[in-house]
Amino acid sequence: MIFTGRLTDHDPARGAHTAPEPGADAAPEAAPDSAPSGGRLKLWEIGGGFHCSIVGTCLATSDLTALTRRLRLTPPIDATDYEIHGYYVQQATKEGAVARALHRLLDHRHEGALRRVARTRDDRALAVLWDEFKASGRVAGGYWALLSHRHVPQELRARAFGEVHMMSHLQGAAVRDQAARVDQLERENAELRERLGRTARAAQDAQTALEERDRRIAGLSERLTAAEAAAARPGRPVASAIERKLAKRERSLAAARVRARDLEAQVERLATELAALRPAERPGPLPSATVPALAADAPATLPPRIPGGACRLLYVGGRPGLLPHLRDVAERRQASLVHHDGGKEETLQRIDDLVERVDAVLCPIDCVSHSACLRVKHLCQRHDKPFLPLKTSSRSCFARALVQLGLTPPPTEAGGRRPAGSR
């Protein structure tokens, strides 16, 4: 390969860096040193055969690219990294502008290692220092320092060459194994994304079906009420057929809700598996189809405070075991608590009537269905009533929400006793 430009002092007939001859894996023989007791060897003074490992180990491809620009050399457009590496290996074997520039660059990159090797004169201490370079990942600097100092024994240079040579083989095997692993993870990632998409679509279809059945059940409830009123008048039969049909619809609705909850759990499980299998990424949480982002939609200001005196609060969703404790917290603040389970057993239509009869609505978003939370939020906006989405269904979070609404416990009497009539 021929470089054009200001520097063309190499012999083009030598061509690109060639493959090693058989047996080239053995450690090369160093050139005899004129002053083995001290000083340093120039790059082109080091024995032949070391230059390929020096350029490949002690300098990165980006270093050679920058040096090519600095020396105003112009390699062929289709030159590969291997061909550029071969050019510099050839130039390193003879004194010239390119070899001198390579020597200065190596000294600049690894001046710390050069100083440490220069201060170490004992052969055993030099071997320990080389082991330290390997353990700390500073192989490049240690290798250049050992090969360029004259006082380093030939046995240690041969050992360093052999170990650097084997490192290149091990690194190649590691890169191959990692590439296979990344390919496998990408295929698994694509499969999980497809499964997650199918599950999300199924959950959305189930939610739509539930809403449609709620509307149909509401219509049937109205018809049943009218039939019961008509049956109360003399001469009109009871609409037993409508009752049986309504009971059948309610059983179908309960079964659909169970299937919807199973689909929501499957979506969350697949999202967790996908985040764990995504390579080299910060597994940020995937959006869940079951928990609405109500906290981000909440108003920036606090809800209007409720006037003093008794008030009625609606609590939608939550955990049944905590309800007695939440009622106790509310009663201490002269408030009564009305509960709706968010559609597990009670119908969503009952929420409409409850919202009209209370002063404020609280909804723990970690334990309520998506449709119930959105429904009660829209009803509060329609009736201009405070709506507080709670981050958790805990008692402490509920108590803080009451403070936001202006409901504080009555002051205690002297000695820590509460006034008469308070709980």
URURGI-V533281 format. One record per pair of residues at least 6 apart in sequence whose ideal C-beta (glycine too) atoms are under 7 Angstrom apart, sorted by the first residue. I is the first residue (numbers start at 1). J is the second residue. If there is no record, write none. Layout:
# URURGI-V533281
i = (I I)
j = (J J)
This chain:
# URURGI-V533281
i = (1 1 1 1 1 1 1 2 3 3 3 3 4 5 5 5 6 7 7 7 7 9 9 10 10 14 16 16 16 17 17 17 17 17 25 27 27 27 28 28 28 28 28 29 30 30 30 30 31 31 31 33 33 35 36 36 37 38 38 39 40 40 40 41 41 42 43 43 43 43 43 44 44 44 44 44 46 46 48 50 50 51 51 51 52 53 53 53 54 54 55 55 55 55 56 57 57 57 57 58 58 58 58 58 59 59 61 63 64 64 64 67 67 68 71 71 71 75 88 88 91 91 92 92 106 107 110 110 110 110 112 113 113 113 113 113 113 114 116 117 117 117 117 118 120 120 121 123 126 126 127 130 130 130 130 133 133 133 139 139 143 143 146 146 146 146 147 182 185 185 188 189 189 189 192 192 192 192 193 195 196 196 196 199 199 199 199 200 200 202 203 203 203 203 203 204 206 206 206 206 207 207 209 210 210 210 211 213 213 213 213 214 216 217 217 217 217 218 220 220 220 223 224 224 224 224 227 227 230 231 231 231 264 264 267 267 267 268 268 271 271 274 275 275 275 276 290 291 292 292 292 292 294 294 294 294 295 295 295 298 302 303 303 303 303 304 305 305 306 306 306 306 306 309 310 310 310 311 311 312 312 312 312 312 313 313 313 313 313 313 313 313 314 314 314 314 314 314 315 315 315 315 316 316 316 316 316 316 316 316 317 317 317 317 317 317 317 318 318 318 319 319 322 322 323 325 326 326 326 327 328 329 329 329 329 330 330 330 331 332 332 332 333 333 333 333 335 338 338 340 340 340 340 342 342 342 343 343 343 348 348 348 351 351 351 352 355 355 355 355 355 355 356 359 360 360 360 361 361 361 361 362 362 362 362 363 363 363 363 364 364 364 365 365 365 365 366 366 366 367 377 380 386 388 388 390 390 390 391 410 410 410 412 413)
j = (15 16 75 76 79 83 87 12 73 74 75 87 74 72 73 74 72 71 73 97 98 96 97 90 91 90 83 86 87 85 86 87 89 90 165 158 161 162 47 48 49 50 161 47 46 47 154 157 45 46 47 41 150 150 150 151 151 150 151 150 148 149 150 148 150 103 92 99 102 103 106 92 93 94 95 99 147 148 93 147 161 89 92 93 89 161 164 165 144 147 85 88 89 92 85 139 140 143 164 106 110 140 143 144 105 106 81 105 84 85 88 101 105 75 97 98 101 84 98 102 98 99 99 102 144 114 140 141 144 145 141 133 138 141 142 144 145 145 129 129 145 146 149 149 126 129 151 153 152 156 156 142 146 156 160 139 141 142 164 167 160 164 152 156 157 160 157 279 277 279 277 274 277 278 270 273 274 277 274 270 270 271 274 263 266 267 270 267 289 263 260 263 264 267 289 289 256 259 260 263 260 371 256 256 257 260 371 249 252 253 256 348 249 249 250 253 347 349 245 246 249 242 239 242 243 246 239 242 236 237 238 239 289 290 288 289 290 288 290 286 288 286 283 285 286 283 370 365 365 370 373 374 365 373 377 389 365 389 391 389 404 386 388 404 405 386 405 406 359 360 405 406 407 334 334 335 336 335 359 336 338 357 358 359 330 335 337 338 358 359 360 362 338 340 354 355 358 361 326 337 339 362 340 342 351 361 363 368 372 376 341 342 363 364 367 368 372 364 367 393 367 393 393 395 339 395 337 395 398 337 423 395 398 399 402 336 337 402 423 409 422 423 402 407 408 409 407 354 358 346 350 351 354 368 369 372 369 371 372 371 372 375 375 376 379 379 361 376 379 380 383 385 383 385 385 386 405 376 380 385 387 388 390 398 401 373 376 389 390 390 392 393 373 389 390 391 391 392 393 393 387 387 405 401 404 397 398 401 397 418 419 422 418 419)
